[in-house]
Amino acid sequence: MSQNPFFVGGPVPPEYFFGRSAEVRTAFDQISRRAHLAIYGSPGMGKSSLLRYIASPKIWEVRGRDISKALIVSINCTGISPFTASGFWREILSLLQDATENDEPLQADIKQLLQEEKVEKGDLRRMLRKIGQRDKFLLLLLDDYDAALQPNEQYTETQMLTFLSEFRDLAVHSNEGKYLSTIVTTFRRLNELGPTIKPGGSPWYNHYLFRLLRPLPATEVNNQLAIPIPGTLRAGVLEIIDGHPALLQNAGYLLYDTLLAGNTPDIQSFAQDFESATEQYFRDTWRFSTEEEQILLMLIALVRLQGRLNRSTRYALGDIDLVFSQRSRELVDLEERGVIQRTLDEGKTIYTFNSSMMEWWVIQEIYNTNEAQLDGREKVFLNLMSREQAGTVKKAIRWVWQHRDIVQSLVWIVRKLAGDPT
């Protein structure tokens, strides 16, 4: 067998990248128009990999684009710590200096600006003017832009709104904006993040085209996972992946590595290695979800678990369907981000997890909740449901605490990999 065709441990290099043809096309269309794109999606959906792909000179050449016209600056905004507006402008100029190594006059201008105690929007504006005079443009690829939308001790909400308004003004209303294109990535849509817009205020995000990174289509996943493994194991792996790019890369890497060593993949070993390798994606999906979304995920997991238990051991859940019907917006958001999926069964809406691994993760979160934490969520419960319904759900959660042996005996990931459909 040849070298492992899967990549793990960080953003996927361009040579390992696949799929996302529509998103790539949209990105280059926006770049050609000197317009702006906001990409959002759950952890592991490939946002960073997509930016890396877009920045590749080889990809520009393949697509017939002239990269010599572009000065590309890639920034992970979490690296600006603590995030401040001045720190952001300074980081852009610093990296721009590296990108203009063959232009000594422009480098000298940037160096002079970087010597100032504070770097401002106007400094970048002047550089954009000089870039335009050279028949070039600046392409900003801003990963984890969420960091710019969270206040800290040195970056108040008022300062944040000022920064975002100035950034929009630079991109849209200044003459120099025609020499700038921006692509940002976030966990949520920009309009769900950042400071509250005052009545009559102009939205700081309305110059972006929004694109959601959804799970990959089944055909693309099947094509990539062309590995000689038993059919039942393959079916199980496809179900726990369910279109998630990072899960696909990790599963493929583990399976291929086992085959390279001359061994046959073992269900138990693969399950343990896979869970360990992918834990951070489920943890981050949980961590970045709102408290309301976390409760809804718990409810979906409890409904799913209840369906697997014998009638004699089941717990009551009350009218969960009513709760779901009243929280359609949150459920749609979770569905769009590829966390859950919705199906209709004889006219009834059924919610399930896209990945059975995520379902197992949520059950473990229920395990790790204690009485004090449950009481601390009281307000969230009551925002979602009646006090009586909240009491019923809490009893169900306590039941899970008291019957871990029954729940753990299901070991869903191993059962899925072995071909169990439940």
Residue pairs with C-beta under 8 A, 6 or more apart in sequence:
1 256
1 259
1 260
4 253
4 256
4 257
4 260
5 16
5 252
5 256
6 16
6 248
6 249
6 250
6 252
6 253
6 256
7 13
7 16
7 249
7 253
8 249
8 250
8 253
8 277
10 48
11 48
11 49
11 51
11 52
12 46
12 49
12 52
12 53
12 245
12 249
13 52
14 52
14 53
14 56
14 58
14 59
16 249
17 49
17 50
17 52
17 53
18 220
18 224
19 216
19 217
19 220
19 245
20 46
20 50
20 53
20 213
23 39
23 50
23 211
23 213
24 50
24 53
24 54
24 59
26 37
26 209
26 211
27 37
27 39
27 50
27 54
27 183
28 54
28 63
28 65
30 36
30 37
30 181
30 183
30 209
31 54
31 65
31 70
31 139
31 181
31 183
32 65
33 181
34 137
34 177
34 178
34 179
34 180
34 181
35 181
35 207
35 209
36 171
36 181
36 182
36 183
36 184
36 207
36 208
36 209
37 182
37 183
37 184
37 208
37 209
37 211
38 145
38 183
38 184
38 185
38 186
38 189
38 190
38 205
38 208
38 209
38 210
38 211
39 47
39 50
39 183
39 184
39 185
39 186
39 211
39 212
39 213
40 47
40 185
40 186
40 187
40 188
40 189
40 190
40 210
40 211
40 212
40 213
41 47
41 185
41 187
41 212
41 213
41 214
41 337
41 338
42 187
42 213
42 281
42 285
42 288
42 337
42 338
42 339
43 187
43 246
43 280
43 281
43 284
43 285
43 288
44 244
44 245
44 246
44 247
44 278
44 281
44 284
45 213
45 214
45 215
45 244
45 245
45 246
45 337
45 338
46 213
46 245
46 246
47 143
47 185
47 213
48 76
48 143
48 144
48 185
49 245
50 185
50 213
51 74
51 141
51 143
51 183
51 185
52 74
53 59
54 141
54 183
55 72
55 74
55 141
57 67
60 66
60 67
60 70
61 67
69 135
69 136
69 137
70 136
70 137
70 138
70 139
71 96
71 99
71 100
71 131
71 136
71 137
71 138
71 139
72 99
72 139
72 141
73 92
73 95
73 96
73 99
73 138
73 139
73 140
73 141
74 95
74 141
74 143
75 91
75 92
75 95
75 140
75 141
75 142
75 143
76 143
76 144
77 83
77 88
77 142
77 143
77 144
77 145
77 146
77 147
77 148
78 144
78 147
79 91
80 87
80 88
80 91
80 147
82 152
82 153
82 154
82 155
83 147
83 148
83 150
83 152
83 155
84 154
84 155
84 159
85 120
85 121
85 155
85 159
85 162
85 163
85 166
86 118
86 119
86 120
88 148
88 163
89 119
89 120
89 121
89 123
89 124
90 114
90 119
92 124
92 140
93 110
93 113
93 114
93 119
93 123
93 124
93 127
94 114
96 110
96 127
96 138
97 107
97 110
97 111
97 114
100 106
100 107
100 110
101 107
103 134
106 127
106 130
106 131
106 134
109 126
109 127
109 130
110 127
113 119
113 123
113 126
113 127
116 123
121 166
121 167
121 169
121 170
124 170
125 170
125 174
125 176
127 138
128 138
128 170
128 174
128 176
128 177
128 179
128 180
129 175
129 176
129 179
131 137
131 138
131 179
132 176
132 178
132 179
136 179
137 178
137 179
137 180
137 181
138 179
138 180
138 181
139 181
139 182
139 183
140 180
140 181
140 182
140 183
141 183
142 148
142 182
142 183
142 184
142 185
143 184
143 185
144 185
144 186
145 184
145 185
145 186
145 190
146 186
146 187
146 188
146 193
148 160
148 163
148 164
149 160
149 164
149 186
149 190
149 193
149 194
149 195
151 157
151 159
151 160
157 195
157 196
158 195
160 194
160 195
161 194
161 195
161 197
161 204
164 194
164 195
164 204
164 205
165 202
165 204
167 204
168 202
168 204
168 205
168 207
170 176
170 177
170 180
171 177
171 180
171 182
171 207
172 207
182 208
184 190
184 208
186 193
187 288
188 288
188 333
188 337
189 210
189 212
190 205
190 208
190 210
191 203
191 205
194 204
194 205
197 203
197 204
212 336
212 337
214 243
214 336
214 338
215 242
215 243
215 244
215 245
215 338
215 354
216 243
216 244
216 245
216 248
217 243
218 238
218 243
221 238
221 241
221 243
221 248
222 238
224 248
224 252
225 234
225 237
225 238
225 241
225 248
225 251
225 252
227 234
227 252
227 255
227 256
227 259
228 259
229 237
229 255
229 259
229 265
230 265
232 417
232 418
232 419
233 265
233 267
233 270
233 417
233 418
233 419
235 419
236 267
236 416
236 417
236 418
236 419
237 251
237 255
237 417
239 355
239 356
239 416
240 247
240 251
240 274
240 355
240 356
240 357
240 413
240 416
240 417
241 247
241 248
241 251
241 355
242 354
242 355
243 338
243 354
244 281
244 338
244 354
244 355
246 278
246 281
247 278
247 281
247 355
247 357
250 274
250 277
250 278
251 274
254 265
254 270
254 273
254 274
254 277
255 265
255 270
258 264
258 265
258 266
258 270
259 265
267 414
267 417
267 418
268 414
270 417
271 413
271 414
271 417
274 357
274 413
275 357
275 413
278 357
279 361
282 357
282 358
282 361
283 361
285 337
285 339
285 358
286 294
286 297
286 361
286 362
286 365
289 297
289 334
289 339
290 330
291 377
291 380
292 327
292 330
292 380
292 383
292 384
293 330
293 333
293 334
294 365
295 377
295 380
295 381
295 384
296 323
296 324
296 327
296 330
296 331
296 334
296 384
297 334
297 339
297 340
297 362
298 362
298 365
298 366
298 393
298 397
299 317
299 320
299 323
299 324
299 393
300 340
300 351
300 352
300 353
300 359
300 362
301 353
301 359
301 362
301 363
301 366
302 315
302 317
302 320
302 366
302 393
302 396
302 397
302 400
303 317
303 320
303 351
304 352
304 353
304 359
305 363
305 400
305 407
305 410
306 314
306 315
306 317
306 396
308 410
308 422
309 315
309 406
313 403
313 406
315 395
315 396
315 399
315 400
316 392
316 395
316 396
317 392
317 393
317 396
318 388
318 389
318 392
318 393
319 389
320 393
321 348
321 349
322 385
322 389
323 384
323 385
323 389
324 331
324 349
324 351
325 349
326 384
327 384
331 340
331 342
331 351
334 340
335 341
335 342
338 354
339 353
339 354
339 358
340 351
340 352
340 353
340 354
341 351
341 352
341 353
341 354
342 349
342 350
342 351
343 349
343 350
343 352
344 350
352 359
353 359
353 362
356 412
356 413
356 416
357 413
359 412
360 412
360 413
363 400
363 407
366 397
366 400
366 401
367 400
367 401
367 404
369 397
374 394
374 397
378 390
381 390
381 393
381 394
382 390
384 390
385 393
400 407
415 422
